[in-house]
Amino acid sequence: MANIARRQFLENAFLTTAGLSLRPNFALGWQIERRGPAKKIIVVGAGLAGLCAAYELTQAGHDVTVLEAQLRPGGRVCTFRGPFSDGMYAEVGAMHIPDTHDLTLHYAQLFNLSLDLVEPVSNRTSLSYVRGKRIVLRRGEKVEWPFALTEEDKKLDMDGTLIDKYETAEAYREIGNPAAAGWSAATLKKYDDVSYMDFLKQNGATPDVTALITLGWAHLWGEGLETVSALTVLRDSASWYKADHHFKIHGGNDLLPKAFAERLKEQIHYGSPVVRMEQTERGVRVFFQSGGTRNSMTADRLVCAIPFSVLRSLEVSPPFSLAKRKAITDLNYFSGARVSIQCRRRFWQDEGLNGSVYTDLPAEWVFDATATQPGPRGILQCYAGGLNARQIMSLDEEKRIGAVRDQMALFYPSIGDYFEGGISKCWEEDPWERGASSWYKPGQMAELWPHMAPPEGRIHFAGDHTSPYIRWMQGALHSGNRAAAEINDAAD
């Protein structure tokens, strides 16, 4: 169908850091070579960005300590295992790895992690549920959508190219490679100044065409695609839309941050939330809670690898520049929720279905979270965003599971016969994340993006929000490499 390629990625060039001391090693990827004496570094946050920065700095011979508030590494790379039986697991954060995301594939290979090939949604029969109608989508078969479409658009829908007509190749040519040195959002204001929905309308999409193109992901950005800068969505798409294959890490994506953490071992201090950061011309000091007491630590430089949604509540002395403070304060965070339902049998396969369902319900996108895992049982996961996610979050755990199960029953009437239980994850209620990912309103990217990544004195910034790849593991790794190179190249 027209938007299959886009929606299958909702199922979660070499590094360009011009002027930094990165050298290509085609066996191992990119490495930094230490210049001068070893530095003492504090990394705040053991998400994938902080772990990557710490690992690369350690490899270069620097003295690194990581302070992490939680008792696990990985941040939003999070795999749920314990609630499920038979060794099943479900990703509730980062999901897929396009083959265009070279850094993610590099580290998976470096740490000897196996990859599972994710079968494209379009290769098997899936469902849509829209305007009260259950629609079976079989490859090569015409679909009677409850939308008013022209004959041309019906044909493009059959060819799977409807979204290409309204996104346009010209837009992608102008956006180019967002990871390229010198890439500027300011030169692309015509895409930044409009919402993604308005961008489609400007290109001739009718309300019914727009509803079809965005079915299953209309609320999985911001407060809905009508609220999000078109440049935000198009820049994201530019990093993966040419991918031929997509992968998951065999055994769970959290094996990647765990691999970093294993190599850093005692350099990581868990249960140590930072509450204050200070810097002078000669060094940095952080204050953090640990063992029920307030502690402090000094270093030459610091990597701040926590979301801006959390950073804005920390004390910083002296204050960051006005531009950086505005970026930290104004950056939006997405209310993402996942509800995972364990089923005694993968009953959807009885119809030859792959488990994927794109809907206009609050449970907007449903998919088989165990598609690459063996066994008779399976996990159907619902992904909801924005207001839909907050409505789920407003319920207690039992009611969350029940509400999603009841919505699934509209297109999977027999789910009650196989339902065994479930678990939810609402990222906005997580005190160490306070949202699932960052996003920009129309006009915000040109204003805020230039101030996301640049360091402030001896404090450097990492995290997917500071990279060209927001919402992706690639973004966290890209930013970790950049921050490590900045520190390695610093004079003192």
Secondary structure, DSSP 4 states (H G I P E B T S, - for coil): -TTHHHHHT--------TTS-EEEETTTEEEE---SSPPEEEEE--BHHHHHHHHHHHHTT-EEEEE-SSSSSBTT--EE-TTSSTT--EESS---EETT-HHHHHHHHHTT--EEEPPPGGGSEEEEEETTEEEEE-TT-----SS---HHHHHHHHHT-HHHHHH-HHHHHHH--TTSTT--SGGGHHHHSSBHHHHHHHTT--HHHHHHHTTTTTTSSTTSTTSSBHHHHHHHHHTTTT-S-EEEETT-TTHHHHHHHHHHGGGEESS--EEEEEE-SS-EEEEEEETTEEEEEEESEEEE-S-HHHHTTSEEESPPPHHHHHHHHH-EE--EEEEEEEESS-GGGGGTEEEEEEESSSS-EEEETTTTS-SS-EEEEEEEEHHHHHHHHTS-HHHHHHHHHHHHHHH-TTHHHHEEEEEEEEGGG-TTTSSS-EE--TTHHHHHGGGTSS-BTTEEE-SGGGSS-TTSHHHHHHHHHHHHHHHHHS--
